[in-house]
């Protein structure tokens, strides 16, 4: 992120999810590493609540200070229970899932209709796993929201302008392990098959959720804008709530993807 501390710099922050005060060395921060001693939230989780607060409350507030309103309808996609539970207490919030009830497949032609008229939608770490084409997914998120509603969105993206697809043209797939190597058997849109042994990356452990792409920042923002969103990239660190992680080149072939900021998108 734009604020870079030395690894030994001590960051004191108040978690905006549980309120616990913490002090951690800057070098220990990672977007996916739990580092709140109270609730175990990660910097990304705190960034999600920061973005949602900016959208709903027009300022960055701790989750417990959000004004409760049972008429505010929100949708999550497999969200972390630590904040999903509190959102359910404050709003008409439904945490949906791809493989269990309540169901939501973001690219389905019909699923979005069950959630239309929503005031906010949280979709983080989903679109790097969605089969092509992606446009229906972006469009469906806009359809679910009222005009003026807010989408809190994140996905891994690099500083290259264009998205890099690991498996171009893939419409279905299977994974298999041979020794220590994982392979992806890809079915193409022309009915042919191709086996990949490179860029086979899983999120959550081998054989689980396959990473299908690294978005380019410019292309990602353009896709959201074309779907009907006004996009704000929250690329400024907010160390007082622990929304910070060092800029890391995790995957050099894709450029800097350590940023991985939260996007706040307004439905227009």
Order of alpha helices (4+ residues) and beta strands (2+ residues): beta-beta-alpha-beta-alpha-beta-beta-alpha-beta-beta-beta-beta-beta-beta-beta-beta-beta-alpha-beta-beta
